[in-house]
């Protein structure tokens, strides 16, 4: 009987040690993954463009520029609109239209360039740069401005414009 209890105790101890060891390894892997993600973000940040306080207010803190004040609202030149923070291509001039809303409006983004995030209250959908997460503005559907029935309302301050080469 004593031998049987010893074997039971020994096997229970082995199971417990194995379980704890597996949990520790899992935590080590999770910690390593978090550190790798932080390093990747840090590497990206090192390549980000410096921002003025006003650009940071809009791009980082999700602010909005005043309507009618953005430098790209009435731009009609051919080219590409890029993210102010990371230079990723966001929109082509062909998708820009005059929505008369006070901000540049686009009915389509460059594939994979813009990420949509529903606002917490569900009233609007925020749009951010898919590469760096910079706040761009909001997207609205069903307004009927264009055949695509989509309006990306973008802060000029969140973008740069690169004209096409002639």
KOLFITOR-104136 format. One line per field, with one value per residue (C-alpha): y, x, z; residue number from 1; residue in one letter. Coordinates in Angstrom, 3 decimals. Layout:
N
v: (Y/...)
u: (X/...)
w: (Z/...)
i: (NUM/...)
aa: (A/...)
This chain:
166
v: (0.000/2.404/1.618/2.332/5.714/6.582/5.782/7.873/10.770/10.480/10.420/13.395/15.322/14.535/15.747/18.942/19.733/19.031/21.294/24.129/23.768/23.904/27.044/28.705/27.900/29.265/32.499/32.771/32.438/35.086/37.481/36.888/37.580/40.839/41.965/41.163/43.159/46.118/45.966/45.936/48.960/50.733/50.006/51.393/54.475/55.152/55.413/57.629/61.249/63.867/65.610/69.176/69.599/70.239/67.152/65.110/66.451/65.065/62.011/60.612/62.006/61.492/65.151/66.918/69.916/72.739/72.365/74.314/74.827/71.799/72.349/69.354/70.019/71.572/69.877/68.441/67.486/63.871/61.936/59.911/60.953/59.392/59.061/62.059/59.849/56.879/57.814/54.798/55.355/55.810/57.281/58.025/61.352/59.514/58.529/62.113/64.070/67.341/66.449/70.102/68.920/70.953/68.073/66.073/63.251/59.951/57.147/54.476/53.768/52.006/48.319/47.390/50.937/52.017/50.219/50.840/50.908/51.409/54.192/53.005/54.521/52.951/56.267/56.530/54.493/55.811/55.317/54.880/54.148/50.355/50.648/52.874/53.462/57.225/58.757/59.889/60.741/58.848/56.888/57.286/54.958/55.439/59.181/58.855/61.210/58.697/55.346/53.645/55.300/55.773/58.934/58.866/62.230/62.767/65.441/67.147/67.387/63.566/63.346/64.445/64.690/63.252/64.478/62.073/62.544/64.112)
u: (0.000/2.791/4.562/1.376/0.956/4.588/4.059/0.879/2.637/5.598/3.421/1.385/4.593/5.822/2.512/2.606/6.224/5.556/2.489/4.324/7.238/4.916/3.205/6.566/7.611/4.314/4.814/8.388/7.098/4.414/6.940/9.303/6.464/5.523/9.160/9.513/6.337/7.621/10.943/9.157/7.062/10.186/11.967/8.994/8.856/12.516/11.565/8.511/8.612/8.775/5.447/4.621/2.464/-0.613/0.089/0.500/-2.819/-4.623/-2.525/-1.649/-4.411/-7.186/-8.084/-9.671/-8.461/-10.944/-13.139/-11.969/-8.434/-6.651/-4.256/-5.514/-9.246/-9.268/-6.195/-6.935/-3.416/-2.685/-0.687/-0.665/-1.634/0.668/0.645/2.288/3.806/5.192/4.960/2.769/0.659/-3.010/-5.075/-4.763/-5.986/-8.428/-10.484/-10.685/-13.911/-15.424/-17.874/-18.093/-17.613/-14.515/-12.023/-10.488/-12.841/-12.017/-14.333/-11.621/-8.267/-5.207/-5.813/-4.715/-3.574/-6.403/-7.845/-11.403/-12.141/-15.700/-15.906/-16.753/-20.239/-20.890/-21.841/-18.869/-16.008/-12.493/-9.908/-6.219/-3.071/-2.770/1.022/1.498/-1.971/-1.982/-5.459/-6.693/-10.353/-13.626/-15.411/-19.102/-21.249/-24.554/-24.406/-24.703/-21.849/-20.260/-21.055/-18.990/-21.257/-18.291/-16.690/-13.349/-13.283/-9.552/-7.634/-5.176/-2.729/-2.588/-1.260/1.417/0.866/3.305/2.530/2.828/5.959/5.259)
w: (0.000/0.932/-2.360/-4.257/-2.503/-3.245/-6.932/-6.991/-5.261/-7.622/-10.757/-9.456/-8.852/-12.384/-13.895/-11.803/-12.725/-16.412/-16.382/-14.641/-17.002/-20.029/-18.648/-18.092/-21.655/-22.982/-21.006/-22.296/-25.864/-25.228/-23.677/-26.600/-29.096/-27.323/-27.310/-31.026/-31.781/-29.732/-31.576/-34.958/-33.945/-32.704/-36.000/-37.914/-35.689/-36.412/-40.089/-39.498/-40.524/-37.755/-37.145/-36.157/-33.028/-35.229/-37.363/-34.176/-32.828/-35.884/-36.852/-33.421/-31.203/-33.792/-34.164/-37.123/-39.076/-39.501/-42.608/-45.626/-44.275/-45.751/-48.635/-50.672/-50.573/-54.055/-55.561/-59.018/-60.164/-61.101/-58.541/-55.355/-51.834/-49.243/-45.455/-43.781/-41.077/-43.032/-46.754/-47.626/-50.765/-49.756/-52.608/-56.314/-57.661/-59.945/-56.886/-55.561/-55.992/-54.765/-52.010/-50.892/-47.332/-46.406/-46.664/-49.506/-50.479/-52.176/-53.220/-53.208/-51.580/-52.930/-52.207/-48.675/-47.799/-45.505/-42.504/-41.271/-37.548/-36.232/-33.628/-30.126/-30.291/-33.703/-35.315/-37.694/-39.108/-38.643/-41.392/-40.587/-42.558/-42.681/-42.461/-39.400/-37.922/-38.569/-38.261/-41.672/-41.078/-41.536/-44.250/-45.057/-47.151/-48.937/-49.603/-53.383/-54.342/-56.737/-58.329/-55.595/-52.991/-50.649/-49.264/-47.502/-45.730/-45.153/-43.273/-45.655/-42.770/-42.649/-46.205/-48.638/-52.392/-54.924/-58.462/-61.364/-63.454/-66.824)
i: (1/2/3/4/5/6/7/8/9/10/11/12/13/14/15/16/17/18/19/20/21/22/23/24/25/26/27/28/29/30/31/32/33/34/35/36/37/38/39/40/41/42/43/44/45/46/47/48/49/50/51/52/53/54/55/56/57/58/59/60/61/62/63/64/65/66/67/68/69/70/71/72/73/74/75/76/77/78/79/80/81/82/83/84/85/86/87/88/89/90/91/92/93/94/95/96/97/98/99/100/101/102/103/104/105/106/107/108/109/110/111/112/113/114/115/116/117/118/119/120/121/122/123/124/125/126/127/128/129/130/131/132/133/134/135/136/137/138/139/140/141/142/143/144/145/146/147/148/149/150/151/152/153/154/155/156/157/158/159/160/161/162/163/164/165/166)
aa: (X/X/X/X/X/X/X/X/X/X/X/X/X/X/X/X/X/X/X/X/X/X/X/X/X/X/X/X/X/X/X/X/X/X/X/X/X/X/X/X/X/X/X/X/X/X/X/X/X/X/X/X/X/X/X/X/X/X/X/X/X/X/X/X/X/X/X/X/X/X/X/X/X/X/X/X/X/X/X/X/X/X/X/X/X/X/X/X/X/X/X/X/X/X/X/X/X/X/X/X/X/X/X/X/X/X/X/X/X/X/X/X/X/X/X/X/X/X/X/X/X/X/X/X/X/X/X/X/X/X/X/X/X/X/X/X/X/X/X/X/X/X/X/X/X/X/X/X/X/X/X/X/X/X/X/X/X/X/X/X/X/X/X/X/X/X)
